[in-house]
Amino acid sequence: MTGLFSQSILIGGLHFTADGFRVVYGLITLWMWALTTLFSFEYFAHEKRHLKRYWVFTILTFIATEGVMFSADLMTSFVFFEILSLTSFTWVIHEETPEAIRAAKTYFFIAIIGGLILFMGLGLMSYTAGTLEYSGLREAIAASRYPKLTFAAGVCILFGFGAKAGMFPLHIWLPKAHPVAPSPASALLSGILTKVGVFGILMTAVPGFLGDTAFGWIILVAGTVTMALGAVIALFSVNLKRTLACSSMSQIGFILVGIGTLVLISAFAETGGEAGHLAREAAEFSHNGLILHMVNHSLLKLTLFMAAGVFVMKLHAIDLNDIRGYGRKKPWLFIPFTLGALGISGVPFFNGYISKTLLHEGLVAAQEAMTSGSGLLHAIEWIFIISGGCTFTYMLKLFICIFVEKHPEKQAAYDSDSPCMNRLTAGTLLVSSLLMPVLGQPAVAGRLAELMTGEHSFRHFHAFAAANLKGSILSLVIGAVIYLAIIRLLMMKDGRYVNRWPEKLDLEDLIYRPLLLTVLPAIGNVVCRFLAVLPDGFMIFTRHTALRERKRVSEDDHPGQLQAIRKREEQAAAPVVINFSFAIMMTCLGMLIVFGVILFVYL
């Protein structure tokens, strides 16, 4: 990716650079922080607890986010990536309720796991490729003498950044962190912090593994599962902020599908003939689509989560059964939410339509260009269309619940609460939402894409061609049918929304917590106990065999004051001896692992 600047600068061992993509996303980050700050004045007007902590860590998170966006190498990205994981943790735990504490622990655990996997990948990449700079990554990987280890390093980096992006199977923090965090923080968690993970994946995969079909398939399949699973969970959710959080997971999946398609199809772009032309076209569509959808999703979730914050401010509720009908007769809430819903649903003339259509056209062109694997791509295309339809379904669910239906008991009180926010908050919401139709115009979107990619390829895309409109309409029709079949028939009981999603399917409670809190500790306890006593057992065995020591008979064998003192000393020293033995054992084990890795690399 090229653009405005490409000069890399070194500050304190950290490398930074600026090009079109980084500058635009740096400005978007600044824009989102500014608007959420304005929104926070009314949102936190009646809150006195933990506000200083919130503002301090919000500033630190902003600095760390910009550090990632302008980083010139993977190590600089990693440093700021870990900083913002720590600082944003305070957003999730801000309310300090049991739900917030549990969600914060999950978020922090995934952040630690992601950081460890990422650091492992950086170590391998530095060894096998010899560089961590984004600009030289492609050539270094191509020249690597250890292609399998380099590929393993890339997979580690993918899942390390994927943990922050909310990519399956490390997505479990996302649906739980957003509902408990303050709404301004939720807007930033969804709109920007997930993009930090996507940024790392994009900046590693596109220059480094472009044309690697195996790597492309991994991203494509992971993105497809993330896209579909997030859409389905959002569909069944009866919690406003949880629905928007799961929607973020799904939209990240759309972006990952674009990255996977770009990496995969680039292997065929150098071939001649019609197949090569289609492959280059697919790469252009996918590249432009994923870049624009990153921007669109950031701006869309800024608007939608701030709109959700109005319900938290006024009603202290986000359950659909509690907030239904509140948006009636409130135009300053109706306009921003509607524009955001239309944008994220991919309705023509709004920003989501442009980026999703580009991603879809990339998939279509990739099918035509590939000689093998086109069947799987065709299946992914249909999952893409149906997931887009589910997006329209859950946004239609929210819209009808909030602005069309009436609350059976509190509607009169809701109607009297107008305009429901002060002028600053209303203006902030309106300004943020007006970008949706603006960025939905092909000329504006095309200029933005060219600025971010540094390529003049957008002219090949005809946004409102009959085939593109047909695909969008098909997705919307599917969404309407799903709404009637699932929302109105399955999720409504006695006039109330019912959560039909089985709680047993929660991966955290089903797999991760039992594995980490029960199975692994039990195995580790047995193994560590055995390894801890092994050195002492060996020493005792040696003393009684090779050294032929015999038990001495002394006054210690008889009860008395001296015996009691010595027993107390032995009891006090026992933990020290065991811990020292365990430390020696762990050191030896670490040396054996390092030695094994060296043998694996050289043999």
Secondary structure, 3 states (H helix, E strand, C coil): CCCCCCCCEEECCEEECCCHHHHHHHHHHHHHHHHHHHHHHHHCCCCCCCHHHHHHHHHHHHHHHHHHHCECEHHHHHHHHHHHHHHHHHHHCCCCCHHHHHHHHHHHHHHHHHHHHHHHHHHHHHHHHCCCECCCHHHHHHCCCCHHHHHHHHHHHHHHHHHHHCCCCCCCCHHHHHHHCCHHHHHHHHHHHHHHHHHHHHHHHHHHCCCCHHHHHHHHHHHHHHHHHHHHHHHHCCEHHHHHHHHHHHHHHHHHHHHHHHHHHHHHCCCCHHHHHHHHHHHHHHHHHHHHHHHHHHHHHHHHHHHHHHHHHHHCCCEHHHHCCCCCCCHHHHHHHHHHHHHHCCCCCCHHHHHHHHHHHHHHHHHHHCCCCHHHHHHHHHHHHHHHHHHHHHHHHHHHHHHHCCCCCCHHHHHHCCCCCCHHHHHHHHHHHCHHHHCCCHHHHHHHHHHHHCCCCHHHCCCCCHHHHHHHHHHHHHHHHHHHHHHCCCCEECCEECCCCCHHHCHHHHHHHHHHHHHHHHHHHHHHHHHHHHHHHHHHHHHHCCCCCCCCCCHHHCCCHHHHHHHHHHHHHHHHHHHHHHHHHHHHHHHHHHHHHHHHHHC
